Amino acid sequence: MRYWLRYATAGFLVLAAAMPAMADDGDGWTIKNKVDEEVRFRDNVGLSKMRTLGQSDIDKKLNGGETFSSLKLHTTLRASYDKTYDVNPKFGANAGGSVAFKNNSGGYTTWGSAAAPWGGLANGNNNQGMALVDGWREPDGGLAFATPVRPCDVDSRGCIKGYMDSTKNELAAPEFNDRLDFIRELYVDGEVPVGNNTLALRFGRQQLVWGRSDLFRVLDVINPVDYSRNSIYDELSDTRIPMGMLRADYRMGARGPFDDINFQSVWVWEKFRPNNLGQGGSTNNPGGAGAMFRAMNNCWENGCTVGNYNGQASALTFAPHMIGIRRAEMPEWNLGNTTIGGKIEGELKGVGFSLNALHTRSQMPVLKGGVLSVGNRNGNSASNNEAVWPYAPAFDIIFPRISVFGGSADFTAAPIDTAFRVESTYTTGEMFADNSTPDLVSKSDVIRYVFGADRNTFMPFLGTNNAFLISGQLFGQHIVNHHLERTATGGLMGMVDWEDSWIGTMMIKGWYAGQTISPQIVFAHDFKAESNVIEPSVEWIPAAMWRFRLGSNIKFGQYHQAFSTNADGTPWGSAPARNVWQSGQPYGNLRNGLLGEGHAETEVFANATLRF
Amino acid sequence: MKKIVTAALAAGLAFSGAAQASDVVEKSFLPYKAGTPENAVAKSGAVITAANVDQAKDVLDPAMYEAIKNGWYEMKVGATTSFDVSKSYVDATEKNLGKVALGDKLGEIKGYVAGRPFPEEPQASDPRAGEKIAWNFKYGINWGDSAANSPTYWSYRAMADGKVERVLKMSMHWLNFMHRTGQAPMPNIEPNPSEMYRATYVKVLEPQDVADTQLLIHRYEDDTKLDSTWLYLGFQRRVRKLSSGQITDSFLGSDIMIEDFEGYNGRISDMKWTFKGARTILMPFFNHDEQVLAAEYAEPNYKFVGFTGKGSCFANVSWQLRKAYEVDVTPIDPNHPVGKRTMFFDAQTMAASRTLTYDRNGKLWKNFTIGKAHPDHHLPINKGTGIALDDTFSMIDVQAQHCTTGQFKGQVDASMAPANRFSVDAMRSGN
């Protein structure tokens, strides 16, 4: 039995044993249900979501006896099915087709037909069910890859075991997997009076929210997030992946100079889970990672044809185990791999604050080179030996151990009727792509921060007596140990990510007709990537049971970011010969950011929710 | 019970040896000792309708007069009864009589300990009389030291056809951290480093789309200090500190803003308070157990007040002639959505049972009624508390022809308002 499941089972067996003493106190069960239908449409692929979702939130008050002042059991059950994978041939079992790469010299080279000086593709790695990764890149824009796009039960090529290997049913019904995600939350919650203080305990699968920001996360990093559902655009409470935790809050109330002071410790005992970034062929491809990783894993396992490799005039075909992603090192369950953290949170002279610390694993993947690969495709000589070749584009995906130290604060500024919030973290142990190091990755500490301001403003000229909520945020990231240098040929060598980057968000939300109609605009701009997204929508609540929402999510602006130039992509030529990963994929993608990489996912959407 | 309290008060005053002081306090808390007000039309058992409202115009505030004149409501009249205020609160008033004074600036007070700060009869010649009434309201008996209103149902209604568009089921809780006179610890809950005077906590239970929304308000002893207000949104699972703009916005789509809670839920220093005079008018004070109660939401041992009139926007309760202080309450902030409120404070309890809200163009916008039930004719737990219970409310947007009505189950029960319920972190837990 899986370790986390063993712990969960043990925990609930203990609870079950105690249940006779926790008889129903008469309050009974509280059950809230909802059915949600969402349809999304893109002009480039047609239907991109046709999901039916059902969710039940169930609470049961328990008699806590002499020990607990309150005790309850909560569970959230969720099931969904996205029919897109059945009805839209662009996705699912018949997705993809044949691909060809544009050549610098003109014309096209089809998958598998390029020169193969080191051997050809593995049997079965045919030019079927394929799609170009970021097909918009021109041949002089760096490497070009192609990925299989059919679900992993239909086409196993490029499926990374334990990480990005979903079957069609798992893509369509993501709650039904080996992590039992249909049990979205299941916990026991109890409060124990300790003198004038309160010890609050919550054990089980749950969400734990830190911080004060929307859309992007700075402190809110305890639960991983399912970005494959709708990138960053769904409510985080719907996209956080609940984890099995033991959480303890010691609430002291007012003490000393503090109006409120509380301590929290958390142990995430469930086996590590990364953020869900989809996979090649899933309807959403946040950050471009899913498609790119599948393409590269297919390169490793089965060989691949790569466009513009090394600035060649035409595509080249690589044999297996030469380049690509070998595997994802998914952390096994052991105590050392669990997450621990704590925070102090309180109020002091009108300022809400928190100090937070978390020791965990990065939920975002890191491509780390330095693995055994065949040939030295990034060196000065072309060997066919298997060795750990410096700078070779052969990777494992890892999730490094990181420590996050941070804090947050919020306060109101009465003269301008505005509530402000700030949040910042200092993270150690993170790793970033770096083409100046032999394994193409280096560690750096990172500072992340967000400034937010919320103001309710009356704008009677817009025909409503209700105030509009205007909410702005500025997110920043600073890579502390960033380094980058010019090469002799004028290119760049070093860390690919921007040393400093910022994303600004703005939301304006209004209410009409007794708050039954609510128009809203959300706008985000990535200052470095120069990419944007705007999401206008209207929500209509004709009755408490019903909610309808109509809107669009439009990406625009730059998405052609590059890193360095292809002039440096000459590994068989002059020194330093380290820069085969150049302006296109994947390094350019890293500079596009989440907004830019989503450029192909502009869509209109409609949503209906029935609650009962 | 009220006789006992009255007798006790009289005895206390007699032994005090301060005849003048006793007279002030007695007049403040027992305005009907010498007799109840009378009116030729508004007699007990009468019904004021469009047909006879002109004869009762003098005992109606302008908004209720218009409502009855328009045929929206027929007002039942009950006998004037004394809503004797908690003895401990009256005693505290007596003890501190004459020791309280206004500060130099609006929102400042000196020497206040407990009880009614300014029991003296307000004088039209006193330019700050309105401000003193505001302090009497802020430090009023209200819900006592702590209480809960649980559950409470808010119904959003279209006035034209009475269609109920939405019903919110909520739980509301109050706790005084300072100036406590009835429940231990007294006078203050310690520690209280920020000198918080009072906290209000609201949790939405239904419907599902707003369920688990929680509101927490901390009001400070220093009236010039802005309230701290937080909102927990269940769908976000996050606590947000609210800007003051949200305090004056519609609360969850209702006709009520957070600033309207309990008549006025804001700082004294945010308003200009102009005393317009003492009046005898019909106010919604009644005995709960003598009303025609509603079948909806009925519990085994409790039924809620019902509604009647146009769009079922008016509480189906009896009104009684009472002494009230009329005060014009004008926002100092020129951008405040309200142009002016005219508030009628019940002289005996200082309850703000009638409020007329005008928009910035001076046109009547909202007609706000808070129905007060006598504690001795309510749930057993409220008996003898000397706290006039908020039992119902009606906020009518006369411009939009829309209303929000409230049905309350008030319980003066300290166990329903423990101090640890009023912390941000407790709210953050989502429970």
HADDOCK unambig.tbl for C-alpha pairs under 7 A between the chains (distance, minus, plus):
assign (segid A and resid 32 and name CA) (segid B and resid 208 and name CA) 7.00 0.50 0.50
assign (segid A and resid 235 and name CA) (segid B and resid 236 and name CA) 6.80 0.50 0.50
assign (segid A and resid 237 and name CA) (segid B and resid 235 and name CA) 6.52 0.50 0.50
assign (segid A and resid 237 and name CA) (segid B and resid 236 and name CA) 5.72 0.50 0.50
assign (segid A and resid 237 and name CA) (segid B and resid 237 and name CA) 6.75 0.50 0.50
assign (segid A and resid 253 and name CA) (segid B and resid 420 and name CA) 6.58 0.50 0.50
assign (segid A and resid 253 and name CA) (segid B and resid 423 and name CA) 6.75 0.50 0.50
assign (segid A and resid 254 and name CA) (segid B and resid 191 and name CA) 5.82 0.50 0.50
assign (segid A and resid 254 and name CA) (segid B and resid 192 and name CA) 5.97 0.50 0.50
assign (segid A and resid 254 and name CA) (segid B and resid 193 and name CA) 6.81 0.50 0.50
assign (segid A and resid 255 and name CA) (segid B and resid 191 and name CA) 6.20 0.50 0.50
assign (segid A and resid 256 and name CA) (segid B and resid 193 and name CA) 6.67 0.50 0.50
assign (segid A and resid 257 and name CA) (segid B and resid 193 and name CA) 5.56 0.50 0.50
assign (segid A and resid 258 and name CA) (segid B and resid 193 and name CA) 6.39 0.50 0.50
assign (segid A and resid 259 and name CA) (segid B and resid 192 and name CA) 6.66 0.50 0.50
assign (segid A and resid 259 and name CA) (segid B and resid 193 and name CA) 5.82 0.50 0.50
assign (segid A and resid 259 and name CA) (segid B and resid 194 and name CA) 5.92 0.50 0.50
assign (segid A and resid 260 and name CA) (segid B and resid 423 and name CA) 6.80 0.50 0.50
assign (segid A and resid 349 and name CA) (segid B and resid 194 and name CA) 6.67 0.50 0.50
assign (segid A and resid 412 and name CA) (segid B and resid 243 and name CA) 6.19 0.50 0.50
assign (segid A and resid 417 and name CA) (segid B and resid 243 and name CA) 5.40 0.50 0.50
assign (segid A and resid 417 and name CA) (segid B and resid 244 and name CA) 5.32 0.50 0.50
assign (segid A and resid 417 and name CA) (segid B and resid 245 and name CA) 6.05 0.50 0.50
assign (segid A and resid 418 and name CA) (segid B and resid 243 and name CA) 4.95 0.50 0.50
assign (segid A and resid 419 and name CA) (segid B and resid 241 and name CA) 6.41 0.50 0.50
assign (segid A and resid 419 and name CA) (segid B and resid 242 and name CA) 6.16 0.50 0.50
assign (segid A and resid 419 and name CA) (segid B and resid 243 and name CA) 4.90 0.50 0.50
assign (segid A and resid 454 and name CA) (segid B and resid 243 and name CA) 6.95 0.50 0.50
assign (segid A and resid 455 and name CA) (segid B and resid 243 and name CA) 5.93 0.50 0.50
assign (segid A and resid 455 and name CA) (segid B and resid 245 and name CA) 6.76 0.50 0.50
assign (segid A and resid 456 and name CA) (segid B and resid 243 and name CA) 6.71 0.50 0.50
assign (segid A and resid 456 and name CA) (segid B and resid 245 and name CA) 4.74 0.50 0.50
assign (segid A and resid 456 and name CA) (segid B and resid 246 and name CA) 5.55 0.50 0.50
assign (segid A and resid 457 and name CA) (segid B and resid 245 and name CA) 6.30 0.50 0.50
assign (segid A and resid 466 and name CA) (segid B and resid 249 and name CA) 5.74 0.50 0.50
assign (segid A and resid 466 and name CA) (segid B and resid 250 and name CA) 6.16 0.50 0.50
assign (segid A and resid 467 and name CA) (segid B and resid 249 and name CA) 5.77 0.50 0.50
assign (segid A and resid 514 and name CA) (segid B and resid 253 and name CA) 5.06 0.50 0.50
assign (segid A and resid 514 and name CA) (segid B and resid 254 and name CA) 6.65 0.50 0.50
assign (segid A and resid 515 and name CA) (segid B and resid 253 and name CA) 4.60 0.50 0.50
assign (segid A and resid 543 and name CA) (segid B and resid 165 and name CA) 6.60 0.50 0.50
assign (segid A and resid 543 and name CA) (segid B and resid 166 and name CA) 6.66 0.50 0.50
assign (segid A and resid 544 and name CA) (segid B and resid 166 and name CA) 6.17 0.50 0.50
assign (segid A and resid 544 and name CA) (segid B and resid 207 and name CA) 6.21 0.50 0.50
assign (segid A and resid 544 and name CA) (segid B and resid 209 and name CA) 6.83 0.50 0.50
assign (segid A and resid 611 and name CA) (segid B and resid 208 and name CA) 6.62 0.50 0.50
